[in-house]
Amino acid sequence: MAERAYCVPVDGAHIVLPNGSVVPAEGMDLELTTYVLRRIADGGLIIQPKVKASKKSVLTESEV
């Protein structure tokens, strides 16, 4: 199995993958292919730990 990492484009970068999809601003999990490694080396992508969505506290009427 190929190595993967969570990659995020730097501000203003528009990274198009070989399959035609675009890496969203919030980032995505990518296989570390030679293409992705080149985008990391040229500064267009950075590897970041994936940020989990925080659960928002929901208040009931009695708590408000």
Chimera marker file (.cmm) of the C-alpha trace (Angstrom):
<marker_set name="trace">
<marker id="1" x="0.000" y="0.000" z="0.000" r="1" g="1" b="0" radius="0.5"/>
<marker id="2" x="1.291" y="3.454" z="-0.905" r="1" g="1" b="0" radius="0.5"/>
<marker id="3" x="2.063" y="6.067" z="1.724" r="1" g="1" b="0" radius="0.5"/>
<marker id="4" x="-0.557" y="8.785" z="2.254" r="1" g="1" b="0" radius="0.5"/>
<marker id="5" x="-0.611" y="12.166" z="3.967" r="1" g="1" b="0" radius="0.5"/>
<marker id="6" x="-3.078" y="14.980" z="4.630" r="1" g="1" b="0" radius="0.5"/>
<marker id="7" x="-2.045" y="17.799" z="2.283" r="1" g="1" b="0" radius="0.5"/>
<marker id="8" x="-3.205" y="21.414" z="2.242" r="1" g="1" b="0" radius="0.5"/>
<marker id="9" x="-2.486" y="23.965" z="-0.510" r="1" g="1" b="0" radius="0.5"/>
<marker id="10" x="-0.664" y="27.104" z="0.594" r="1" g="1" b="0" radius="0.5"/>
<marker id="11" x="-2.754" y="30.293" z="0.564" r="1" g="1" b="0" radius="0.5"/>
<marker id="12" x="-3.692" y="31.182" z="-2.982" r="1" g="1" b="0" radius="0.5"/>
<marker id="13" x="-2.381" y="27.962" z="-4.554" r="1" g="1" b="0" radius="0.5"/>
<marker id="14" x="-4.637" y="26.155" z="-7.017" r="1" g="1" b="0" radius="0.5"/>
<marker id="15" x="-3.392" y="22.556" z="-7.170" r="1" g="1" b="0" radius="0.5"/>
<marker id="16" x="-4.906" y="20.397" z="-9.896" r="1" g="1" b="0" radius="0.5"/>
<marker id="17" x="-4.273" y="16.678" z="-9.552" r="1" g="1" b="0" radius="0.5"/>
<marker id="18" x="-3.523" y="14.465" z="-12.568" r="1" g="1" b="0" radius="0.5"/>
<marker id="19" x="-7.109" y="13.129" z="-12.500" r="1" g="1" b="0" radius="0.5"/>
<marker id="20" x="-8.438" y="16.695" z="-12.939" r="1" g="1" b="0" radius="0.5"/>
<marker id="21" x="-9.709" y="17.227" z="-9.399" r="1" g="1" b="0" radius="0.5"/>
<marker id="22" x="-8.601" y="20.240" z="-7.362" r="1" g="1" b="0" radius="0.5"/>
<marker id="23" x="-7.193" y="20.040" z="-3.828" r="1" g="1" b="0" radius="0.5"/>
<marker id="24" x="-9.687" y="21.991" z="-1.683" r="1" g="1" b="0" radius="0.5"/>
<marker id="25" x="-8.480" y="24.826" z="0.563" r="1" g="1" b="0" radius="0.5"/>
<marker id="26" x="-9.226" y="22.733" z="3.667" r="1" g="1" b="0" radius="0.5"/>
<marker id="27" x="-6.969" y="19.986" z="2.312" r="1" g="1" b="0" radius="0.5"/>
<marker id="28" x="-7.393" y="16.297" z="1.615" r="1" g="1" b="0" radius="0.5"/>
<marker id="29" x="-5.769" y="12.930" z="2.134" r="1" g="1" b="0" radius="0.5"/>
<marker id="30" x="-3.486" y="12.200" z="-0.828" r="1" g="1" b="0" radius="0.5"/>
<marker id="31" x="-1.306" y="9.344" z="-1.953" r="1" g="1" b="0" radius="0.5"/>
<marker id="32" x="2.293" y="10.560" z="-1.977" r="1" g="1" b="0" radius="0.5"/>
<marker id="33" x="2.920" y="10.047" z="-5.689" r="1" g="1" b="0" radius="0.5"/>
<marker id="34" x="5.824" y="11.683" z="-7.511" r="1" g="1" b="0" radius="0.5"/>
<marker id="35" x="3.411" y="14.396" z="-8.678" r="1" g="1" b="0" radius="0.5"/>
<marker id="36" x="2.257" y="15.208" z="-5.123" r="1" g="1" b="0" radius="0.5"/>
<marker id="37" x="5.846" y="15.083" z="-3.833" r="1" g="1" b="0" radius="0.5"/>
<marker id="38" x="6.849" y="17.612" z="-6.534" r="1" g="1" b="0" radius="0.5"/>
<marker id="39" x="4.007" y="19.954" z="-5.441" r="1" g="1" b="0" radius="0.5"/>
<marker id="40" x="5.290" y="19.664" z="-1.853" r="1" g="1" b="0" radius="0.5"/>
<marker id="41" x="8.882" y="20.320" z="-2.985" r="1" g="1" b="0" radius="0.5"/>
<marker id="42" x="7.893" y="23.399" z="-5.018" r="1" g="1" b="0" radius="0.5"/>
<marker id="43" x="5.953" y="24.838" z="-2.068" r="1" g="1" b="0" radius="0.5"/>
<marker id="44" x="2.404" y="24.520" z="-3.424" r="1" g="1" b="0" radius="0.5"/>
<marker id="45" x="1.315" y="21.871" z="-0.915" r="1" g="1" b="0" radius="0.5"/>
<marker id="46" x="2.192" y="21.303" z="2.704" r="1" g="1" b="0" radius="0.5"/>
<marker id="47" x="1.680" y="18.207" z="4.829" r="1" g="1" b="0" radius="0.5"/>
<marker id="48" x="-0.381" y="18.824" z="7.964" r="1" g="1" b="0" radius="0.5"/>
<marker id="49" x="-1.891" y="16.635" z="10.626" r="1" g="1" b="0" radius="0.5"/>
<marker id="50" x="-5.562" y="16.166" z="9.881" r="1" g="1" b="0" radius="0.5"/>
<marker id="51" x="-7.717" y="18.400" z="12.067" r="1" g="1" b="0" radius="0.5"/>
<marker id="52" x="-10.786" y="16.678" z="13.419" r="1" g="1" b="0" radius="0.5"/>
<marker id="53" x="-14.021" y="18.662" z="13.458" r="1" g="1" b="0" radius="0.5"/>
<marker id="54" x="-14.861" y="19.724" z="16.964" r="1" g="1" b="0" radius="0.5"/>
<marker id="55" x="-18.245" y="18.842" z="18.328" r="1" g="1" b="0" radius="0.5"/>
<marker id="56" x="-20.229" y="21.969" z="19.033" r="1" g="1" b="0" radius="0.5"/>
<marker id="57" x="-22.029" y="22.046" z="22.294" r="1" g="1" b="0" radius="0.5"/>
<marker id="58" x="-25.768" y="21.998" z="21.844" r="1" g="1" b="0" radius="0.5"/>
<marker id="59" x="-27.738" y="23.709" z="24.576" r="1" g="1" b="0" radius="0.5"/>
<marker id="60" x="-31.238" y="22.684" z="25.450" r="1" g="1" b="0" radius="0.5"/>
<marker id="61" x="-33.897" y="25.282" z="26.169" r="1" g="1" b="0" radius="0.5"/>
<marker id="62" x="-33.511" y="24.774" z="29.917" r="1" g="1" b="0" radius="0.5"/>
<marker id="63" x="-29.765" y="25.561" z="29.698" r="1" g="1" b="0" radius="0.5"/>
<marker id="64" x="-30.228" y="28.860" z="27.858" r="1" g="1" b="0" radius="0.5"/>
<link id1="1" id2="2" r="1" g="1" b="0" radius="0.2"/>
<link id1="2" id2="3" r="1" g="1" b="0" radius="0.2"/>
<link id1="3" id2="4" r="1" g="1" b="0" radius="0.2"/>
<link id1="4" id2="5" r="1" g="1" b="0" radius="0.2"/>
<link id1="5" id2="6" r="1" g="1" b="0" radius="0.2"/>
<link id1="6" id2="7" r="1" g="1" b="0" radius="0.2"/>
<link id1="7" id2="8" r="1" g="1" b="0" radius="0.2"/>
<link id1="8" id2="9" r="1" g="1" b="0" radius="0.2"/>
<link id1="9" id2="10" r="1" g="1" b="0" radius="0.2"/>
<link id1="10" id2="11" r="1" g="1" b="0" radius="0.2"/>
<link id1="11" id2="12" r="1" g="1" b="0" radius="0.2"/>
<link id1="12" id2="13" r="1" g="1" b="0" radius="0.2"/>
<link id1="13" id2="14" r="1" g="1" b="0" radius="0.2"/>
<link id1="14" id2="15" r="1" g="1" b="0" radius="0.2"/>
<link id1="15" id2="16" r="1" g="1" b="0" radius="0.2"/>
<link id1="16" id2="17" r="1" g="1" b="0" radius="0.2"/>
<link id1="17" id2="18" r="1" g="1" b="0" radius="0.2"/>
<link id1="18" id2="19" r="1" g="1" b="0" radius="0.2"/>
<link id1="19" id2="20" r="1" g="1" b="0" radius="0.2"/>
<link id1="20" id2="21" r="1" g="1" b="0" radius="0.2"/>
<link id1="21" id2="22" r="1" g="1" b="0" radius="0.2"/>
<link id1="22" id2="23" r="1" g="1" b="0" radius="0.2"/>
<link id1="23" id2="24" r="1" g="1" b="0" radius="0.2"/>
<link id1="24" id2="25" r="1" g="1" b="0" radius="0.2"/>
<link id1="25" id2="26" r="1" g="1" b="0" radius="0.2"/>
<link id1="26" id2="27" r="1" g="1" b="0" radius="0.2"/>
<link id1="27" id2="28" r="1" g="1" b="0" radius="0.2"/>
<link id1="28" id2="29" r="1" g="1" b="0" radius="0.2"/>
<link id1="29" id2="30" r="1" g="1" b="0" radius="0.2"/>
<link id1="30" id2="31" r="1" g="1" b="0" radius="0.2"/>
<link id1="31" id2="32" r="1" g="1" b="0" radius="0.2"/>
<link id1="32" id2="33" r="1" g="1" b="0" radius="0.2"/>
<link id1="33" id2="34" r="1" g="1" b="0" radius="0.2"/>
<link id1="34" id2="35" r="1" g="1" b="0" radius="0.2"/>
<link id1="35" id2="36" r="1" g="1" b="0" radius="0.2"/>
<link id1="36" id2="37" r="1" g="1" b="0" radius="0.2"/>
<link id1="37" id2="38" r="1" g="1" b="0" radius="0.2"/>
<link id1="38" id2="39" r="1" g="1" b="0" radius="0.2"/>
<link id1="39" id2="40" r="1" g="1" b="0" radius="0.2"/>
<link id1="40" id2="41" r="1" g="1" b="0" radius="0.2"/>
<link id1="41" id2="42" r="1" g="1" b="0" radius="0.2"/>
<link id1="42" id2="43" r="1" g="1" b="0" radius="0.2"/>
<link id1="43" id2="44" r="1" g="1" b="0" radius="0.2"/>
<link id1="44" id2="45" r="1" g="1" b="0" radius="0.2"/>
<link id1="45" id2="46" r="1" g="1" b="0" radius="0.2"/>
<link id1="46" id2="47" r="1" g="1" b="0" radius="0.2"/>
<link id1="47" id2="48" r="1" g="1" b="0" radius="0.2"/>
<link id1="48" id2="49" r="1" g="1" b="0" radius="0.2"/>
<link id1="49" id2="50" r="1" g="1" b="0" radius="0.2"/>
<link id1="50" id2="51" r="1" g="1" b="0" radius="0.2"/>
<link id1="51" id2="52" r="1" g="1" b="0" radius="0.2"/>
<link id1="52" id2="53" r="1" g="1" b="0" radius="0.2"/>
<link id1="53" id2="54" r="1" g="1" b="0" radius="0.2"/>
<link id1="54" id2="55" r="1" g="1" b="0" radius="0.2"/>
<link id1="55" id2="56" r="1" g="1" b="0" radius="0.2"/>
<link id1="56" id2="57" r="1" g="1" b="0" radius="0.2"/>
<link id1="57" id2="58" r="1" g="1" b="0" radius="0.2"/>
<link id1="58" id2="59" r="1" g="1" b="0" radius="0.2"/>
<link id1="59" id2="60" r="1" g="1" b="0" radius="0.2"/>
<link id1="60" id2="61" r="1" g="1" b="0" radius="0.2"/>
<link id1="61" id2="62" r="1" g="1" b="0" radius="0.2"/>
<link id1="62" id2="63" r="1" g="1" b="0" radius="0.2"/>
<link id1="63" id2="64" r="1" g="1" b="0" radius="0.2"/>
</marker_set>
